[in-house]
Amino acid sequence: MPQASPPAAGVRLDLWLWAARFFKTRALAKHAIETGKIALAGQPAKPSRLVIAGDAMLIERAGERFEIEVLALSSTRGSASVAQALYRESEASRVAREQARAQRAAERAGYQPPATRPDKRARRLIRALGDLDAL
């Protein structure tokens, strides 16, 4: 009779990222890993690489960088509070993300779209500005 092998000491990287709620699907997690957005212990990783407790990880997602330490392993996706218990984000990473978020919000606040449609005079000005090469 074949012997059952002991359970692995880790969880696949793509599965852990999905369980920790960094990505909505395992396919998205796998794509991020393959495109170099995930670094495990400072090295690019493969989706099948095993994650163990204590690993340092760098995750780039939607313009944000997370520097985390793996605290626990899970292969099932749970609630957000359970997912947040799987890792600890470094304080420097959290501060940098908040500053970048505030910077993006400030950049968006500079442009205010008009409340109404442009009138005839404004449309003529817009057309004139769009044709700067004709000058």
N, C-alpha and C positions, 0 to 999 in steps of 0.2 A: 504494500500500500504506500502511495506517495505521502510523504510528510508535508504537513501544512507549514509554509514558511511563516516566521514570526512577523507581526505587523511592522510596517516600515516606521522608522523613527521620525518621519517627516510627512509633509503634505505637498502635493504638486503646487508649483508657484501659481499657475493660472487658476487653480481651484481655490487656493488660499486668498488670492486677490478678489475673487468673486465672493467668497464667504465673508471677507472683511468689508465688503460693500464699496470697494474702490471702483468696480465696474459692474454694469447691470447684467452682463452675460459673460460666460467663460470665453466665448468667441471674441468679445471685445478685449478681454484681458489677454488672451493669446495674441491678438493683433498688436496690442501695445508692447508686449514683450518682444515680439518679432521685429518691431520697428525701432527698438532700442530705447523705449521710454521707461523701462524698468531696469534698475541695476541692483544686483544682490551682492553685498559685500564689495562694492566698488567695481564689479565686473558685470558686463552684459550677461544675461541669463537666457536659458531656453525655457519654454513653457513646462517641460517635464522635470525641471530641476526641483529637488526637494528642499522645502523650507523647514528650518528647525527653529525652536525657540532660541532667542538671542541673536538672530541674524539681523544685520543692518541693511536697510533697503532704501533706495531712492526711487520715487515714483513721480513721473511727470504726467499730469492729466489736465487737459483743458486750460493750459497756460499756468497751472499751479504746480509747485514742487513740494512734495512731502518727503521729509527725511524721518524715517520711522525705525523703531526697533520692534521686532516680533516678540510678543509676550506669550502668546498661546497659539495653538494650532486648532484648526477646524476645517472639516471638509463639507460641512453643511451650512447653508445660508440661514442666518437667524435674524432676529430683530436688530435694529440699529444699536441699541445699548449693548447687546451681546457682541456685535461686530467691533465696537469701539474698545472692548476689553481685550481684543486680540492683539493690539499694538499700542505703542506709545510714541507720539510725535515729539521730536525735540523742540525745545522752547525757541531756539533760533529759527527753525523752520516755520513754526506757527506765527512768529512775529513777522517774518519776511512775507508769508502769504497774506497776512492781514494788511501790511503796508501796500503790497501789490494790488490787493482788492480795493483799498481806499484810493490808490492812484488811478485805477481804471474808472472808478465811480466819479472822481473829480474830472477826468477827461470827458466822460459822457455828459457831465453837468454843464459843460461849456456850450454845447449846441442846444438851442431851443427851437424846435420846429414851429413854424408859424401856426397861429390858432385857426386861421381861415385860409381859404384858397387865395392865391395871388390875384389882384385885380388886373385890369388891362395895362396900366402903367407898369406895374411890377413885372408882368409877363414880358413886356418889351425890354425892360432892364435885364431880365434873366437871359433873354435871347441875345442881347448885345454882349453880355458878359461871356456867354458861351462861344461867341464868334470872335475871340481875341486875336486869332491868327489873321483875320481879314484886315486888321489895322495896318 
